[in-house]
Amino acid sequence: MEPKIHEKPGPRIEIASRNVIMDKKADIWVRGFESHSHVDVTAETVDDNGRKWQSVTPYTLNPQGCLEIAVAESEGERFDDIDPWEIFDSMRPVDLPGGNVPMFAKTTTEPLLVDISATAPNGDSARSSLRLHVFDDATTIREEVREGTLQGTFFCPKGDGPFPVVICLGGSDGWFTEPRPALLASHGIATFSVAYFGGEPLTEELSEVPLEFFDRAVAWLEKYSAVDTKRMGIYGYSKGAELALLLASRDKRIRAVAAYSPSSVVWQSPNGGATKSSWTAGGVPLPFVRMHLSGMKIMKIMTGRPVAFREIYEQGMEKHPEQTEAAHIPVENISGPVLLVSGTEDGVWPSGEMGDAIEKSLKEAGKDVIHLKYTGAGHLTTLPGLPAPEVRDTLIFGGTSKKSSRALEDAWKNMVAFFTTNL
């Protein structure tokens, strides 16, 4: 029998695990190509709305024809200037080449299948794939809550509790979301994503929304033995950040607050018609600041052109200082520490400046606050590890997708540590 010949494997992509939690960096190696070869690494996936996204990232391999896109150094192959998130968050819609980056639709807890390939000018190529998860049913419980005006989804780590819990609030669509709470729950923190408007049996519009929905959510959690409501935090983004800060300023049970793209005041309802407050307490509308709509903004809205609402809010505060004072969210009454996340180029509203005002009020009251203010980032709401939007339909988010993506990745890591430390 002739001896078996062991040939060196050819070009290949090796992935340490084909199932990765989305906020973890995947260990990916490109190997077996020619020394110092130039390769294009392509990543492709389809979002939850069926839109195809793709990135093509050029790299130069080392003398061994290898490249490591990974977290930890290993085998001396790592290039220090390699960004391990780049192939994921630089993906762009195939049907919108060169345009403003839209919202990457991630609305379910289903994993994203990402196909990865590497090609060299001499024709060498390799392919592989992995799945990015926000939820792992082996380690986390998911429970739907549909009890009248209490609508949401609860996620809880499996194992010995009780666990700290964070109530999660979405943006101006008002309904509960699942990917972010599911991802946060993978870090040993129970989460309860709760709707506050947006459909039956709740009010349809973001107008005079009763704050009492929060009491119903806490009452439900208090019956759940696996969580400890004495270690309860709250997390919201955009309009949900305004709401999170408002609730925490009125409820001592909330021990820590994370607010992405926050507001320092209560704003009017963004709906058309009669000008009303966004919120009520005990049936009484809360004081609010009116937005200032110029004729040009109205024309852009009516004609469906892209619009940045930032100056509508800025001019509202400038033209109505008495309303701004009356509608101030009394963050100085918040019991625990506060984490603020904002971008300097937020096109939706001036979250950076409003975050500064919140930070100032908290520091003057002797409260603990961290303000992560990212230069060049826009309206920060989305998941880490995915392309951040520059626009959502005709709403301009501001900033660049790259800078916003980096900000979201850093902010998420800090938020997980913030809740882990303070709850």
DASULWO-V234240 format. One record per residue. N is the residue number from 1. RES is the residue in one letter. PSI is psi as a letter, one per 40 degrees, with the letter a starting at -180 (* if undefined). OMEGA is omega in degrees with one decimal (NA if undefined). Layout:
n->{N/N}
res->{RES/RES}
psi->{PSI/PSI}
omega->{OMEGA/OMEGA}
This chain:
n->{1/2/3/4/5/6/7/8/9/10/11/12/13/14/15/16/17/18/19/20/21/22/23/24/25/26/27/28/29/30/31/32/33/34/35/36/37/38/39/40/41/42/43/44/45/46/47/48/49/50/51/52/53/54/55/56/57/58/59/60/61/62/63/64/65/66/67/68/69/70/71/72/73/74/75/76/77/78/79/80/81/82/83/84/85/86/87/88/89/90/91/92/93/94/95/96/97/98/99/100/101/102/103/104/105/106/107/108/109/110/111/112/113/114/115/116/117/118/119/120/121/122/123/124/125/126/127/128/129/130/131/132/133/134/135/136/137/138/139/140/141/142/143/144/145/146/147/148/149/150/151/152/153/154/155/156/157/158/159/160/161/162/163/164/165/166/167/168/169/170/171/172/173/174/175/176/177/178/179/180/181/182/183/184/185/186/187/188/189/190/191/192/193/194/195/196/197/198/199/200/201/202/203/204/205/206/207/208/209/210/211/212/213/214/215/216/217/218/219/220/221/222/223/224/225/226/227/228/229/230/231/232/233/234/235/236/237/238/239/240/241/242/243/244/245/246/247/248/249/250/251/252/253/254/255/256/257/258/259/260/261/262/263/264/265/266/267/268/269/270/271/272/273/274/275/276/277/278/279/280/281/282/283/284/285/286/287/288/289/290/291/292/293/294/295/296/297/298/299/300/301/302/303/304/305/306/307/308/309/310/311/312/313/314/315/316/317/318/319/320/321/322/323/324/325/326/327/328/329/330/331/332/333/334/335/336/337/338/339/340/341/342/343/344/345/346/347/348/349/350/351/352/353/354/355/356/357/358/359/360/361/362/363/364/365/366/367/368/369/370/371/372/373/374/375/376/377/378/379/380/381/382/383/384/385/386/387/388/389/390/391/392/393/394/395/396/397/398/399/400/401/402/403/404/405/406/407/408/409/410/411/412/413/414/415/416/417/418/419/420/421/422/423}
res->{M/E/P/K/I/H/E/K/P/G/P/R/I/E/I/A/S/R/N/V/I/M/D/K/K/A/D/I/W/V/R/G/F/E/S/H/S/H/V/D/V/T/A/E/T/V/D/D/N/G/R/K/W/Q/S/V/T/P/Y/T/L/N/P/Q/G/C/L/E/I/A/V/A/E/S/E/G/E/R/F/D/D/I/D/P/W/E/I/F/D/S/M/R/P/V/D/L/P/G/G/N/V/P/M/F/A/K/T/T/T/E/P/L/L/V/D/I/S/A/T/A/P/N/G/D/S/A/R/S/S/L/R/L/H/V/F/D/D/A/T/T/I/R/E/E/V/R/E/G/T/L/Q/G/T/F/F/C/P/K/G/D/G/P/F/P/V/V/I/C/L/G/G/S/D/G/W/F/T/E/P/R/P/A/L/L/A/S/H/G/I/A/T/F/S/V/A/Y/F/G/G/E/P/L/T/E/E/L/S/E/V/P/L/E/F/F/D/R/A/V/A/W/L/E/K/Y/S/A/V/D/T/K/R/M/G/I/Y/G/Y/S/K/G/A/E/L/A/L/L/L/A/S/R/D/K/R/I/R/A/V/A/A/Y/S/P/S/S/V/V/W/Q/S/P/N/G/G/A/T/K/S/S/W/T/A/G/G/V/P/L/P/F/V/R/M/H/L/S/G/M/K/I/M/K/I/M/T/G/R/P/V/A/F/R/E/I/Y/E/Q/G/M/E/K/H/P/E/Q/T/E/A/A/H/I/P/V/E/N/I/S/G/P/V/L/L/V/S/G/T/E/D/G/V/W/P/S/G/E/M/G/D/A/I/E/K/S/L/K/E/A/G/K/D/V/I/H/L/K/Y/T/G/A/G/H/L/T/T/L/P/G/L/P/A/P/E/V/R/D/T/L/I/F/G/G/T/S/K/K/S/S/R/A/L/E/D/A/W/K/N/M/V/A/F/F/T/T/N/L}
psi->{h/i/i/h/h/h/i/h/i/a/h/i/h/h/h/d/h/e/h/h/h/d/e/i/h/h/h/h/h/h/i/e/i/i/h/f/i/h/i/h/h/h/h/i/i/h/a/e/e/e/h/h/i/i/i/h/h/h/i/h/i/a/d/e/f/i/h/h/g/i/d/i/h/i/e/e/e/h/h/d/e/h/h/e/e/d/d/d/e/e/i/i/h/d/e/g/h/e/i/i/h/a/h/h/h/g/e/i/e/i/i/h/h/h/h/h/i/h/i/i/d/e/e/i/i/i/i/a/i/i/h/h/i/e/h/h/e/d/e/h/h/h/h/h/h/g/g/b/e/h/h/a/h/h/h/h/i/i/a/h/a/i/i/i/i/h/h/h/h/a/a/e/e/d/i/i/i/d/d/d/d/d/d/d/d/e/f/e/h/i/i/h/h/h/i/e/i/e/i/i/e/i/i/d/i/g/h/f/h/h/e/e/d/d/d/d/d/d/d/d/d/d/e/h/e/e/i/h/e/e/g/h/i/i/h/i/i/b/d/d/d/d/d/d/d/d/d/d/e/e/h/e/e/h/e/i/h/h/h/h/g/i/i/e/i/h/i/i/h/e/i/a/a/h/h/i/i/d/i/i/h/f/e/h/h/i/i/i/h/h/i/h/h/i/d/d/d/d/d/d/d/d/e/f/i/h/h/h/e/d/d/d/d/d/d/d/d/d/e/g/d/d/d/d/d/d/e/h/h/g/e/e/e/h/d/a/i/h/h/h/h/i/i/d/f/h/e/d/i/g/d/d/d/d/d/d/d/d/d/d/d/d/d/d/e/f/i/h/i/h/h/h/h/h/h/e/i/a/h/h/d/i/i/i/e/i/h/i/i/d/i/h/b/e/h/h/d/i/a/i/d/d/d/d/d/d/d/d/d/d/d/d/d/d/d/d/d/d/d/d/d/e/*}
omega->{179.4/-180.0/179.8/-179.9/178.3/179.5/177.1/179.4/179.9/-178.9/-176.3/171.3/179.5/-179.5/-174.8/177.0/180.0/176.0/-171.8/171.7/-167.7/-179.1/172.8/178.2/-179.6/174.7/-176.3/177.9/168.8/-173.4/171.4/176.8/178.8/179.0/177.9/-178.5/171.4/179.2/169.7/176.5/-177.5/174.4/-178.4/174.7/178.3/-178.2/-172.8/173.6/178.0/179.0/179.9/178.2/-177.2/169.3/173.3/-174.6/179.4/175.9/170.9/-176.3/-176.9/-177.6/178.4/-178.9/-174.9/174.8/175.8/173.0/-166.5/179.9/-173.2/175.9/177.5/174.3/177.2/-174.1/-172.5/172.4/-173.1/-177.8/178.9/175.9/-175.0/177.7/-163.6/-175.3/179.2/-173.6/173.1/176.5/179.4/179.6/179.8/-176.7/179.1/-178.1/175.4/-179.9/174.4/-175.5/178.9/178.0/170.7/-174.3/172.2/-172.5/-178.5/176.9/176.7/-180.0/174.3/174.5/179.6/174.8/-177.0/178.0/176.2/-179.8/178.8/-178.5/-179.0/178.2/176.3/-179.7/177.4/-179.2/171.7/-179.9/173.4/178.0/175.0/-174.7/166.2/-174.2/177.8/-176.7/175.0/-176.3/-172.4/176.1/173.3/-178.9/176.5/178.3/-179.5/-174.8/179.9/-178.3/173.2/-177.2/-179.7/175.8/-178.2/175.7/-177.8/175.3/173.4/178.7/-177.5/174.8/-0.5/-178.0/169.0/-175.9/177.4/173.9/-172.5/-177.1/179.1/-175.8/-168.5/169.6/169.2/-177.2/-179.1/174.8/-175.9/-173.1/-177.8/177.5/178.5/-179.6/178.2/-180.0/178.7/179.7/174.3/179.8/175.3/179.8/178.1/178.6/-169.9/174.0/175.9/168.0/172.6/178.5/180.0/1.7/178.4/175.0/-174.3/-170.6/177.1/-177.8/-179.6/177.9/-179.7/178.4/-174.7/176.7/-177.7/178.8/178.4/178.9/179.9/178.7/177.8/-179.3/-178.3/177.7/-175.7/-170.4/-176.8/179.9/180.0/-177.2/171.4/175.8/-172.4/175.2/178.1/-177.8/176.6/177.2/179.9/179.2/175.9/175.5/173.2/-178.9/-179.5/179.2/179.1/179.2/-178.8/179.0/-176.4/-172.2/-176.7/179.8/-179.5/-171.3/178.7/-175.5/170.0/-175.8/177.9/-178.9/-167.3/171.7/178.1/-177.9/170.8/-179.6/174.3/172.4/179.2/-178.9/176.9/-179.3/-177.8/179.9/-177.3/174.2/174.6/-168.9/169.8/173.3/-177.0/-179.8/-176.8/177.6/178.7/175.7/-175.2/175.6/177.0/171.3/-179.9/-178.8/176.1/177.9/179.5/179.1/179.2/179.5/179.0/179.6/-177.0/-178.5/176.1/178.5/178.1/-176.4/171.7/-176.2/-172.2/-175.3/174.6/178.9/179.2/-178.8/175.0/178.8/179.8/-175.5/-177.1/-178.0/179.2/175.8/179.9/178.2/-178.2/-176.0/178.1/174.6/-174.1/-176.7/178.0/178.1/-178.7/-173.3/-172.6/-179.2/-177.3/173.5/178.7/178.9/-179.0/175.5/-177.4/-177.8/178.1/-179.7/-177.7/172.4/-173.1/-175.1/178.5/179.7/177.8/174.4/176.6/-180.0/177.5/179.8/-179.7/179.6/-179.3/-179.5/178.6/177.7/179.3/-177.9/178.8/179.9/172.1/177.4/176.2/-175.7/-169.9/179.6/176.5/179.3/-178.5/-179.6/-168.8/-177.9/-163.7/-177.7/171.5/175.1/177.7/178.2/176.9/-177.2/168.3/175.4/169.7/-170.6/178.9/-179.7/-180.0/179.4/179.0/-179.4/173.8/-178.9/-177.7/-177.9/178.0/177.8/178.8/179.0/-178.3/178.6/179.1/-178.1/-179.3/178.1/179.2/179.5/177.3/178.6/-179.5/-179.5/178.9/-177.5/-168.2/178.2/NA}
